[in-house]
Amino acid sequence: MRGTGTSVRKLWPRRAAISGLFFLLGFCLAVWAVNIPAIQATVHASNALLGVLLLAMGAGSVAGMQIAGPFVDRVGSKRIIVWGAIILAIGISLPGFASEPIGLGVGLFVYGLGNGVIEVSVNDQAVRLERVWRRPIMGSIHAFFSIGSAAGATIGALMANLGLSARWALGTGSVTAAILACCCIPLLSTGVTHKEVPAAAISGNSTEGPRPRRVAALALLAFLMMLAEGTANDWSALQATERFEVPGGTAAVAYGVFAVAISVGRLLSDVVVHASSPKLVVRYGAAAAGLGMTVVVLSPDFWLTVAGWAVFGTGLSGMTPTIFSAAGNLGGANQGVVISRVVGAGFVGLLAGPAIIGWVAEYTGLTNALVLPLLFCVLTVWLAPNVESPRPNQTHEAETTLSRVSAGTRSGEES
């Protein structure tokens, strides 16, 4: 059951602010990604060395996530987002000033650190908002990351075509981060557990802390599904080129279709979660993704392969937001720590996926290596029940608490 029209209208600015921060994360990542070739040439880094330097960004992100978790629980995610935004705004500009590999590595670590801090904190905000919204909204909020990525890639490519250096493009990312942060942060809630709906009232977990096995299962699910997503990001176009010998521009359609499918799917996934359940979204989403990957592996035709990537993206679309939502509702007073662990595991999968597929492809061929994410989808079908928890209106206590919080928005508590 959804809150009253008045209370929901008062929550829309907060939802817009959280969505804006997801847009910011996607925008900065894309601006950096499209300028990688130019920066690589500037610092004179080989492909192998660049791969090592990219690990610095990943290490910074994972470190930021683990650092942010306990502080989110202690002082609230709103304050932590402020620090994350400052670090991110500085860090995204640093690679543009690098003239040697060491400088680039330091810049990427700082950028990753800010990215990781915001990633955990903004997911904490999204989970808390979803509770008082009283229906699934995580998927559509996460979709703004993809929208931001598209905007960042477009602007980055346009600036490159105009002959502007990577320093200008990354500076644009820095200014955008500062402006969006200043606009969004004041609209957020404090993100302190005792001022929000208790997670136990939502999840039905009456214990003081989450069960370690459940946290581990959610972390594994995040790792598997973001690994699968990373595989598509880095290998879909190359697989099409290798298997069907199509030109690079044509092969890029495979990734483009996947990206559109996962973005649109996330915008629509909230309706599906609300109409069914988180468990079914993950279970059937994994089954659909597995079917799509089966088509990719077995297809004798390029356009049938493109259709397989579309089904794969559609299946994956609602899964990561659903897993993160389950992690937040499991956390109780340790919500920030639980989110940091699950999001961190997912990010490791996103980074490790392309590398793992590349190693396997060296021995089996790229198309055969894609059997690995297919197997991960099968494993996810079995693990799907770990995302399930009773809905808010299944307990009188939760319904009463949620109504009290929704009514409290009129006094400004939620802003």
Steps between C-alpha positions, in 0.01 A plus 500: 500500500628843406495808721262791456532729202621787720776298665618357168513847342722614784734207436550576129778760553690245706454238230619746235808578710593133539444440129718802427787350697472173308503710180817669630678166556416380149591834340845516657579138418405546135695826462807318628439191284476682167827683574701191591675478158608865511627478858676171427690671220584798722659290776657256250348191666487163327179298506640279774604797713164667442330187629703525821416871536130426457529266797597808706158646425336174603707481817401855587132425445502187715695682773253789491206263532644321802602825669160661439289216643575544873489880475161488327366310800667736745432849361257439212544469126423865424818620670706228337370594154633852557852366550461253215391777264802714592738210438325404175495855363874528560584143397322499162712796383838359610555252209480794262806656663705179510816497291638166618353164606554554875304824493221332308486216752474743791227697324300188423528380859365833631219495245415140591503588870240773452294278273495220758402730787206642304397157366439358848348818641256563217382139506436548873289805412312306233417212734368740765288686247357175366378416850298817541387495136348161580552346159809397295690794347862377499499392136390834356743686728789279386398562138628856537852363520455369145342829391795687648740266323334574166518874563863486612604291200323738262655813649844340526491388138373840384781683677755260351358562151534874560869448568484575872741312722409237756579759768204707383266202487594379847476855627143501373441187707646673805280809459193284436572299814529816710181656362289185530630430850412852614151465353429147623656468845274754679195296394623173652395354833754481779522124448524416870329173586310612811335782305368267234289189489678215680628247249366220719149632445547455129697181479335317784842451655462558873863438585739788559722417206474323167576133459853456358393223264230720349743788455750263338230367266398852393865594449547192282189587298627855446841366396352254250254739339734799474767268361251401231425867433870583477544216251243658268651847540847391391457196279168516313627703203829308482317166507288609205810605307688180577215262426340664196784720369277807479646855500554671834215745445257217433631293790438794735128445443526194724609710797264784412199269503611351831543847654157616384337179624649523848413872530138462389467184707606686815250776435226237482626253760334672797158420357598136462639475855185660638273266303692183589784481754876561523566125496311451175667799336845359578407140419328567168739782416792260539315240293437757223861617511615137478275446200639810331858388560416154366385668178824702485716189546312279251376750241626458141374846399612848603154651538380203702801559725395865536156378609672273753687797650169690522338215695811473717481872589127485566547207737779672692329839519301465822733271688772727640254761639295220655808345663614837640152567634498162675841573652384835639186354654703223658750728668309645795725732698794381287334590170797699371747219571278238334448718192875567479574128501238408241568797271875443541465135399298603197759757397776240527294281265454789258877553490600134508250376244673629186838377624369152588328466163819616328710238679256221416473622140875456455447123524144444377417790267286797594162354410565183700620710795154657518371170633637619836247784553234257376590264785493792742144575390405140578656532847309824555168325434580274796612790724200722418303434825764694695361832371149434631358669808146574617346809351439801725124448516541143621542617858287745694810637669666586169182660363463718809864606496494578129189712538666692783810566287293606197302742716827631640604627159268796551722628777808473278656194663539319170674788324 
